Amino acid sequence: MAGSNGEVTQLLRAAREGEDEALDRVFPLVYEQLERLARSVRHRSGADAATTGVMVEEAFQRLLPDGDLEYRDRLHFFRLAAKAMREVLVDAAVRRAEEGAGMAGGGVSLVGDVPGVSAENIQALDGALRALEHFSPQQARIVELRMFGGLTAAEVGDALELSADEVNQELRMARAWITARLADSAED
């Protein structure tokens, strides 16, 4: 990831302590990672290339503090970035559905290992993730970090204080749960 762990963490701490310029200096350091994530999400969702920058900017805007800054470190920042990217994608799906256009890319898998999750049913995925948050908050965070945060199993493990093997095991269970939930939703 762009920017060293220490540099991003130091800047986030400085921002938390009231140094306004620190957060401005974080954006260029994390932009590449956010852009890579947005490109990946854009590609899987079938959105056009022009939306990548828009997704990054919208996600970053959601990350700007509106009160007490709570970023503890770089991994915590990317946990929140994953959540912001998820919100951006869901909001875009809602807007497109309201416009009656539907999202392009029919049948393109948004999550390669979760059958049936495509651009058309990102809202169903979001509902399944919200339900999973009640059933297993840890599994929901793992899915969100891997899918919307673009973090590796090792990075997710670092963020959640788990081993990469534990992350992969939890991810397998979460995928099965989400797949079943989406299948149930499709039958209703």
C-alpha positions as CSV (number, residue, x, y, z in Angstrom):
1,M,0.0,0.0,0.0
2,A,1.2,3.5,-0.7
3,G,2.8,5.4,2.1
4,S,4.5,3.6,4.9
5,N,2.5,2.2,7.8
6,G,4.3,4.6,10.1
7,E,3.9,7.7,8.0
8,V,0.1,7.2,7.5
9,T,-0.4,6.3,11.2
10,Q,1.7,9.4,12.3
11,L,-0.4,11.7,10.1
12,L,-3.7,10.2,11.3
13,R,-2.5,10.7,14.9
14,A,-1.5,14.3,14.1
15,A,-4.9,14.9,12.6
16,R,-6.6,13.5,15.6
17,E,-4.5,15.9,17.8
18,G,-5.8,18.8,15.7
19,E,-3.2,19.3,13.0
20,D,-5.5,20.2,10.1
21,E,-2.9,19.8,7.4
22,A,-2.1,16.2,8.4
23,L,-5.3,14.8,6.9
24,D,-4.6,16.7,3.7
25,R,-1.3,14.9,3.6
26,V,-2.9,11.5,4.1
27,F,-5.0,11.6,0.9
28,P,-2.0,11.5,-1.5
29,L,-0.5,8.6,0.5
30,V,-3.7,6.5,0.4
31,Y,-5.1,7.6,-3.0
32,E,-3.3,4.9,-4.9
33,Q,-4.7,2.2,-2.6
34,L,-8.2,3.7,-2.8
35,E,-8.0,4.1,-6.6
36,R,-6.9,0.4,-6.9
37,L,-9.8,-0.6,-4.8
38,A,-12.3,1.6,-6.7
39,R,-10.9,0.2,-10.0
40,S,-11.5,-3.3,-8.7
41,V,-15.0,-2.6,-7.5
42,R,-15.8,-0.7,-10.7
43,H,-14.5,-3.5,-12.9
44,R,-16.5,-6.2,-11.0
45,S,-19.6,-4.0,-11.0
46,G,-19.5,-3.2,-14.7
47,A,-19.3,0.6,-14.1
48,D,-17.5,2.7,-16.6
49,A,-13.9,3.9,-16.1
50,A,-14.9,7.5,-15.5
51,T,-16.4,6.5,-12.2
52,T,-13.2,5.4,-10.6
53,G,-12.0,8.9,-9.6
54,V,-15.6,9.8,-8.5
55,M,-15.7,6.7,-6.3
56,V,-12.4,7.5,-4.7
57,E,-13.4,11.1,-4.0
58,E,-16.8,10.2,-2.7
59,A,-15.3,7.5,-0.4
60,F,-12.7,9.9,0.8
61,Q,-15.3,12.6,1.5
62,R,-17.1,10.1,3.7
63,L,-13.9,9.5,5.6
64,L,-13.4,13.2,6.4
65,P,-14.1,13.8,10.0
66,D,-17.1,15.8,11.0
67,G,-16.3,15.8,14.7
68,D,-13.8,13.8,16.7
69,L,-11.4,12.1,14.5
70,E,-11.3,8.4,15.4
71,Y,-8.6,6.9,13.1
72,R,-6.2,4.9,15.2
73,D,-3.8,3.8,12.5
74,R,-3.5,3.0,8.8
75,L,-5.4,-0.3,9.1
76,H,-8.2,1.3,11.0
77,F,-8.4,4.0,8.3
78,F,-8.6,1.3,5.6
79,R,-11.3,-0.6,7.6
80,L,-13.4,2.6,7.5
81,A,-12.4,3.1,3.8
82,A,-13.8,-0.3,3.0
83,K,-17.1,0.6,4.7
84,A,-17.1,3.9,2.8
85,M,-16.5,2.2,-0.6
86,R,-19.3,-0.2,0.2
87,E,-21.7,2.7,0.9
88,V,-20.6,4.4,-2.3
89,L,-21.3,1.3,-4.4
90,V,-24.7,0.7,-2.7
91,D,-25.7,4.3,-3.1
92,A,-24.8,4.2,-6.8
93,A,-26.9,1.1,-7.2
94,V,-29.8,2.7,-5.5
95,R,-29.6,5.8,-7.7
96,R,-29.4,3.7,-10.8
97,A,-32.3,1.6,-9.7
98,E,-34.3,4.8,-9.0
99,E,-33.4,6.1,-12.5
100,G,-34.6,2.8,-13.9
101,A,-31.4,2.3,-15.7
102,G,-30.0,-0.6,-13.7
103,M,-26.3,-1.1,-13.5
104,A,-24.4,-2.4,-16.5
105,G,-22.6,-5.7,-16.5
106,G,-25.3,-8.2,-16.0
107,G,-24.1,-11.4,-14.5
108,V,-20.6,-10.1,-13.7
109,S,-19.7,-11.5,-10.3
110,L,-19.0,-8.8,-7.8
111,V,-17.5,-11.3,-5.4
112,G,-15.9,-14.1,-7.4
113,D,-16.4,-16.7,-4.6
114,V,-20.0,-15.8,-3.8
115,P,-22.2,-17.0,-6.6
116,G,-25.1,-14.8,-7.7
117,V,-23.6,-11.5,-6.4
118,S,-23.6,-9.2,-9.4
119,A,-24.0,-5.5,-10.1
120,E,-27.8,-6.0,-10.3
121,N,-28.1,-7.3,-6.8
122,I,-25.5,-5.3,-4.8
123,Q,-28.4,-4.1,-2.7
124,A,-29.2,-7.8,-1.8
125,L,-25.6,-8.3,-0.9
126,D,-25.7,-5.2,1.3
127,G,-28.8,-6.6,3.0
128,A,-27.1,-10.0,3.5
129,L,-24.0,-8.3,4.9
130,R,-26.2,-6.2,7.3
131,A,-27.8,-9.5,8.4
132,L,-24.5,-11.1,8.8
133,E,-23.3,-8.2,11.0
134,H,-26.0,-9.3,13.5
135,F,-25.1,-13.0,13.2
136,S,-21.4,-12.7,13.1
137,P,-19.9,-9.1,13.2
138,Q,-16.4,-10.5,12.8
139,Q,-17.3,-12.4,9.6
140,A,-19.1,-9.3,8.2
141,R,-16.0,-7.2,8.8
142,I,-13.8,-9.8,7.2
143,V,-16.0,-9.8,4.0
144,E,-16.1,-6.0,3.9
145,L,-12.3,-5.7,4.3
146,R,-11.6,-8.3,1.7
147,M,-14.3,-7.2,-0.8
148,F,-14.5,-3.5,-0.4
149,G,-11.2,-2.8,1.3
150,G,-9.1,-4.8,-1.0
151,L,-7.0,-6.0,2.0
152,T,-5.2,-9.4,1.9
153,A,-6.0,-12.1,4.4
154,A,-2.8,-11.2,6.3
155,E,-3.8,-7.5,6.4
156,V,-7.3,-8.4,7.5
157,G,-5.7,-10.6,10.2
158,D,-3.5,-7.7,11.3
159,A,-6.5,-5.4,11.5
160,L,-8.7,-7.8,13.4
161,E,-5.9,-9.6,15.4
162,L,-6.4,-12.9,13.7
163,S,-4.1,-15.2,11.8
164,A,-4.5,-15.4,8.0
165,D,-5.7,-19.0,8.4
166,E,-8.4,-17.8,10.8
167,V,-9.4,-15.1,8.4
168,N,-9.7,-17.6,5.5
169,Q,-11.7,-20.0,7.6
170,E,-14.1,-17.2,8.7
171,L,-14.3,-16.0,5.2
172,R,-15.3,-19.4,3.9
173,M,-18.1,-19.6,6.5
174,A,-19.2,-16.1,5.7
175,R,-19.3,-16.8,1.9
176,A,-21.5,-19.9,2.5
177,W,-23.8,-17.9,4.8
178,I,-24.1,-15.0,2.3
179,T,-24.7,-17.4,-0.6
180,A,-27.5,-19.2,1.3
181,R,-29.0,-15.8,2.3
182,L,-28.9,-14.6,-1.3
183,A,-30.5,-17.8,-2.5
184,D,-33.3,-17.4,0.1
185,S,-33.8,-13.8,-1.0
186,A,-34.0,-14.8,-4.6
187,E,-36.7,-17.4,-3.8
188,D,-38.9,-14.8,-2.0
